[in-house]
């Protein structure tokens, strides 16, 4: 009963606010604060880190763990990128290289053509990550909460954890993983050996507002009957802090075109290979940074 009432309320809100959204020149800007938490117990290179050392590490990595983004959107397209005005300057050559290489580039979504594009630079080489947008299987809830002046509804979903895990691919761990794969228990049957590994899933919690009836959201998230104002997935939370509807100065939303076209899977493989190359170089005592 509560679910039916909440869905009826959503439809009423969408109807009341859709008049302003249907204009051809409609555009909005949403500012998000993104925060990533990190398990510091995985750091320390085999020794236990003190609380003071953990705090020092967190302070150093804050510029990568806490960022501000801007989502520029209309009814069909959106562009999500780091807010250049608030992006802190990165000090030192080493930090600049790592910061630009491992920060997500501008992400373009077109919900009409189901096109996702990401303009990405990695160690001086330009890539264009291209994927067909796959809708998440959202479960609509009746729970609500207020974010600013907007009433938001809760929706949940899950997706495979496909991100590259840098803390696990350490110099020794990589070789050990390869050796362990070769050591197969002779007592296992063929079915046991060929059985696919269990895919780890990440739970996603999103809060969307039908008061802004566009199917957009930060990053790769979309597909709800209202703008997503908050989303949590794994150790990452993105929260909208400001919304501007129909700003005086419009921003042209353009799909990126430059760079070598790759899929997400191909790009992750490139990153993993490069990281292994850098680790091998350090292992041989070569401190010079190699070209891509």
TABELVEN-V309486 format. One record per residue. RES is the residue in one letter. SS is DSSP state (~ for helix, > for strand, _ for the rest). PSI is psi in whole degrees, -180 to 180 (NA if undefined). D_FIRST is the distance of its C-alpha to the first C-alpha in whole Angstrom. Layout:
# TABELVEN-V309486
((RES;SS;PSI;D_FIRST) (RES;SS;PSI;D_FIRST))
This chain:
# TABELVEN-V309486
((X;_;-47;0) (X;~;-38;4) (X;~;-41;5) (X;~;-39;5) (X;~;-42;6) (X;~;-39;9) (X;~;-38;10) (X;~;-40;11) (X;~;-41;12) (X;~;-45;14) (X;~;-40;16) (X;~;-44;17) (X;~;-42;19) (X;~;-42;20) (X;~;-41;21) (X;~;-33;23) (X;~;-8;25) (X;~;-18;26) (X;~;-41;29) (X;~;-22;31) (X;~;-28;30) (X;_;-8;31) (X;_;141;35) (X;_;-31;37) (X;_;17;39) (X;_;136;35) (X;_;150;36) (X;>;159;34) (X;>;129;35) (X;>;130;33) (X;>;129;35) (X;>;142;34) (X;>;120;35) (X;>;131;35) (X;>;130;36) (X;>;127;37) (X;_;150;38) (X;_;137;40) (X;_;101;41) (X;~;-11;45) (X;~;-17;45) (X;~;-5;46) (X;_;159;49) (X;_;-6;52) (X;_;51;54) (X;_;-6;54) (X;_;156;55) (X;_;128;53) (X;_;141;52) (X;_;166;52) (X;~;-36;49) (X;~;-40;52) (X;~;-39;52) (X;~;-43;49) (X;~;-42;48) (X;~;-41;51) (X;~;-42;50) (X;~;-40;46) (X;~;-40;48) (X;~;-35;50) (X;~;4;47) (X;~;-37;45) (X;~;-22;46) (X;~;-24;44) (X;~;-20;41) (X;>;116;40) (X;>;163;40) (X;>;133;39) (X;>;160;38) (X;>;129;37) (X;>;112;35) (X;>;126;36) (X;>;156;34) (X;_;-159;34) (X;_;-27;31) (X;_;-34;33) (X;>;160;35) (X;>;155;35) (X;>;124;38) (X;>;117;37) (X;>;164;40) (X;>;140;42) (X;_;110;42) (X;_;-31;46) (X;_;-32;47) (X;_;-8;45) (X;_;122;46) (X;_;141;49) (X;_;140;52) (X;_;127;53) (X;_;137;56) (X;_;145;59) (X;~;-43;59) (X;~;-45;58) (X;~;-37;54) (X;~;-44;54) (X;~;-49;55) (X;~;-39;52) (X;~;-46;50) (X;~;-31;50) (X;~;-30;50) (X;~;7;47) (X;_;138;45) (X;_;133;42) (X;_;178;43) (X;_;134;42) (X;>;124;39) (X;>;133;38) (X;>;137;35) (X;>;106;35) (X;_;-13;31) (X;_;-46;33) (X;_;-3;36) (X;_;43;34) (X;>;130;37) (X;>;127;37) (X;>;139;40) (X;>;121;42) (X;>;108;45) (X;>;132;46) (X;>;136;50) (X;>;110;51) (X;_;47;55) (X;_;-3;56) (X;>;136;55) (X;>;131;52) (X;>;154;49) (X;>;101;46) (X;>;124;44) (X;>;129;42) (X;>;155;39) (X;>;129;36) (X;_;123;33) (X;_;119;30) (X;_;139;27) (X;_;151;25) (X;_;81;22) (X;_;139;19) (X;>;115;16) (X;>;129;14) (X;>;169;12) (X;>;-7;10) (X;>;139;13) (X;>;160;15) (X;>;160;19) (X;>;125;22) (X;>;105;25) (X;_;-128;28) (X;_;9;26) (X;>;134;24) (X;>;125;20) (X;>;146;19) (X;>;150;16) (X;>;139;16) (X;>;145;17) (X;>;155;19) (X;>;179;22) (X;>;153;25) (X;>;159;29) (X;>;146;32) (X;_;94;34) (X;_;-2;37) (X;_;153;39) (X;_;130;42) (X;_;100;43) (X;_;-29;46) (X;_;-17;46) (X;_;-26;47) (X;_;60;49) (X;_;174;52) (X;~;-44;56) (X;~;-35;56) (X;~;-35;53) (X;~;-46;53) (X;~;-39;56) (X;~;-39;55) (X;~;-42;51) (X;~;-40;54) (X;~;-39;56) (X;~;-31;53) (X;~;-30;52) (X;~;-20;55) (X;_;89;55) (X;_;131;54) (X;_;124;54) (X;_;-16;56) (X;_;-11;54) (X;_;146;51) (X;_;169;50) (X;~;-37;50) (X;~;-37;47) (X;~;-40;46) (X;~;-40;48) (X;~;-4;47) (X;_;134;43) (X;_;147;41) (X;_;149;40) (X;_;130;37) (X;_;126;35) (X;_;132;34) (X;>;145;30) (X;>;129;29) (X;>;135;26) (X;>;131;25) (X;>;120;22) (X;>;149;22) (X;>;118;21) (X;>;154;21) (X;>;117;21) (X;_;-12;20) (X;_;-20;22) (X;_;82;25) (X;_;65;24) (X;_;145;26) (X;_;55;25) (X;_;170;28) (X;_;175;28) (X;_;150;31) (X;_;-130;33) (X;_;4;32) (X;_;137;28) (X;_;-176;27) (X;_;13;24) (X;_;156;21) (X;_;51;20) (X;_;156;22) (X;>;132;25) (X;>;119;25) (X;>;-20;26) (X;>;139;26) (X;>;137;26) (X;>;131;27) (X;>;114;29) (X;_;-123;31) (X;_;16;34) (X;>;133;33) (X;>;133;31) (X;>;123;31) (X;>;130;30) (X;>;131;30) (X;>;-20;33) (X;>;142;33) (X;>;134;32) (X;>;119;35) (X;>;129;34) (X;_;65;37) (X;_;154;39) (X;_;-41;43) (X;_;109;44) (X;_;147;43) (X;_;127;43) (X;_;123;44) (X;_;113;41) (X;_;138;43) (X;_;131;43) (X;_;149;46) (X;_;-20;48) (X;_;152;51) (X;_;161;51) (X;>;124;51) (X;>;124;48) (X;>;161;47) (X;_;170;43) (X;~;-40;41) (X;~;-44;43) (X;~;-41;46) (X;~;-42;46) (X;~;-37;45) (X;~;-37;48) (X;~;-44;50) (X;~;-47;49) (X;~;-42;49) (X;~;-42;53) (X;~;-40;54) (X;~;-40;53) (X;~;-38;55) (X;~;-43;58) (X;~;-39;58) (X;~;-41;58) (X;~;-38;60) (X;~;-43;63) (X;~;-37;62) (X;~;-28;63) (X;_;3;66) (X;_;16;67) (X;_;105;67) (X;_;-5;65) (X;_;143;65) (X;_;124;62) (X;_;157;62) (X;_;162;62) (X;_;NA;58))
